[in-house]
Amino acid sequence: QVQLVESGGGLVQPGGSLRLSCRASLINFSRYVMRWYRQAPGKERELVAAITGAGGRTNYADSVKGRFTISRDNAKNMVYLQMNSLKPEDTAVYYCDAAWGTVYWGQGTQVTVSS
C-alpha cells in the first residue's frame, strides 16, 4: 500500500522557518516527480514546489521563490521543503504528492504563521 506521510508543520512567527518532510513508501521512488502543494481555507490548492526524480531540476511558485527550497533524498525515500522568511499568507495545509503516471497524495500537515 502506497503511503505518503508529511510531518514538520506547526505554528511559527512571521519571519521564522520550518522544514517539512514527506516520507514515501514507493518502489522506484527516484522515478517520481515529487511536489509540494498547499491549500489555505477558502482557496484552491496551489503548487508550491516540484523536484524531478534525480533532483536535477526544481520549480517554484513565484510567491515562494527565494524563500522555500525543495530537496530529496532518494536513498531514504524522502522529500523536504525548507521554508524560510515565513509570512502569514503562507498559512495553509501543505501536501506532498508523487507523480509517475499515477499520482499519490499525502494527508497534509498544517502550517500556521502568526504572531
Salt bridges, closest charged atoms under 4 A:
GLU46 OE1 - ARG38 NE 2.82
ASP62 OD1 - LYS65 NZ 3.17
ASP90 OD1 - ARG38 NH1 2.87
ASP90 OD2 - ARG67 NH1 2.73
ASP97 OD2 - ARG35 NH2 2.86
